[in-house]
Amino acid sequence: GHWFWCSQSFLRRYLALTKMAERFDARFLFHLALLSLLLGSANGNGLKVGFYKTSCPDAEAIVRQTVSSYFSQDPTVSAPLLRLHFHDCFVRGCDGSVLLNSTATNLAEKEAMPNQSLDGFYVIDAAKAALERACPGTVSCADIVALVARDAVSLVSSNQLPSSYFAEARSVAVCGDHVESSVPSQATGKGNSLYQVHTGRRDGFVSKASEAVANIPSAFSDFAELKAEFASKGLSVKDLAVLSGAHAIGNSHCFSFGKRSNNYTGKGDMDPTLDPNYAMELRNKCSPGINTVVEMVPGSSTSFDTKYYDLVAKNRGLFRSDEALLQDKRTRDYVYARLHAPESSFFYDFGKSMMKMGKVGVLTGNTGEIRRNCALVNH
């Protein structure tokens, strides 16, 4: 408590942040920075912002540079990298188990039906190789997955983030002691970051396809199923509404939603909750036996914004799980609120929920290991 009352120093920094927030109309960034001022960078389960500050100072910059390199060649890589983090955390927690290969005696998570369309493993491998050259045996694959997801979504939303804000916010100090703002200097690499990533995860030893099938939310889930699945990970109904916003970017194959437009009840009918004109568009694209790729937000699949919620409100969400957000007042209210609220409020919510999800079931301290190869356990 003592440091908080260094009033003159704190007030100076507080007013500086307020001025920046007004200048850039970025209240969500101000709140993230202020939260760091008040709470510091550690959390209760062994993770903290800047975990590798001493052991591998350039770790987060190396990851960002790797992601930036692939993103510059193919912006569509962002969605698969974000999806990897979701699918990792929902099975055994955020322990890198989604990266493990199958063995002669075990079918791994990546072989499960919900994971067979996962992509972006090559980016994880490239980041790991670069980190092993710089700091052998130091940075976990689980942390790489979390950092890559943050960097991927940050790059695809970079037009919303004023770099001058971060340049000033990183210099904020409380009572003369430097603390990390919403973007720690070692985390920036190239470009700005949408939220902080607490690091210090260790890698798990187990990966089972059956557990992926049992734990990863389905594109066909209704609200009750989604609520239960998120609650089992310590995530709230609001987290469900917020994290569904990840569907703003990326594509999907017809098998993930085709039933809604082609054969909803087995009688060749359409899902009555789906806008009929949109359903007809999907039917034309997803002829039986053709597994076409469709943008989740038509014309905007590489721009992270709130257009997804506009579509859901118009009954044009691609998945049944998108429509499920309209089945409960709490999630429905969140969807409709996005239609009029500044996008910055969604970015703030998304950052908070991603940081929360990133702490699910983590291994820290002496548990787990630091894999040398993300696809293989060390022994």
Secondary structure as GFF3:
##gff-version 3
##sequence-region A 1 379
A	DSSP	three_ten_helix	2	5	.	.	.	ID=ss1
A	DSSP	alpha_helix	7	24	.	.	.	ID=ss2
A	DSSP	alpha_helix	27	39	.	.	.	ID=ss3
A	DSSP	alpha_helix	59	73	.	.	.	ID=ss4
A	DSSP	three_ten_helix	75	77	.	.	.	ID=ss5
A	DSSP	alpha_helix	78	89	.	.	.	ID=ss6
A	DSSP	three_ten_helix	97	99	.	.	.	ID=ss7
A	DSSP	three_ten_helix	109	111	.	.	.	ID=ss8
A	DSSP	three_ten_helix	113	115	.	.	.	ID=ss9
A	DSSP	alpha_helix	121	134	.	.	.	ID=ss10
A	DSSP	alpha_helix	141	156	.	.	.	ID=ss11
A	DSSP	three_ten_helix	158	160	.	.	.	ID=ss12
A	DSSP	alpha_helix	163	169	.	.	.	ID=ss13
A	DSSP	beta_strand	173	174	.	.	.	ID=ss14
A	DSSP	beta_strand	177	178	.	.	.	ID=ss15
A	DSSP	three_ten_helix	185	187	.	.	.	ID=ss16
A	DSSP	alpha_helix	209	215	.	.	.	ID=ss17
A	DSSP	alpha_helix	223	231	.	.	.	ID=ss18
A	DSSP	alpha_helix	237	243	.	.	.	ID=ss19
A	DSSP	three_ten_helix	244	248	.	.	.	ID=ss20
A	DSSP	beta_strand	251	253	.	.	.	ID=ss21
A	DSSP	three_ten_helix	254	256	.	.	.	ID=ss22
A	DSSP	alpha_helix	258	262	.	.	.	ID=ss23
A	DSSP	alpha_helix	276	285	.	.	.	ID=ss24
A	DSSP	beta_strand	293	295	.	.	.	ID=ss25
A	DSSP	alpha_helix	307	313	.	.	.	ID=ss26
A	DSSP	alpha_helix	320	323	.	.	.	ID=ss27
A	DSSP	three_ten_helix	324	326	.	.	.	ID=ss28
A	DSSP	alpha_helix	329	337	.	.	.	ID=ss29
A	DSSP	alpha_helix	343	357	.	.	.	ID=ss30
###
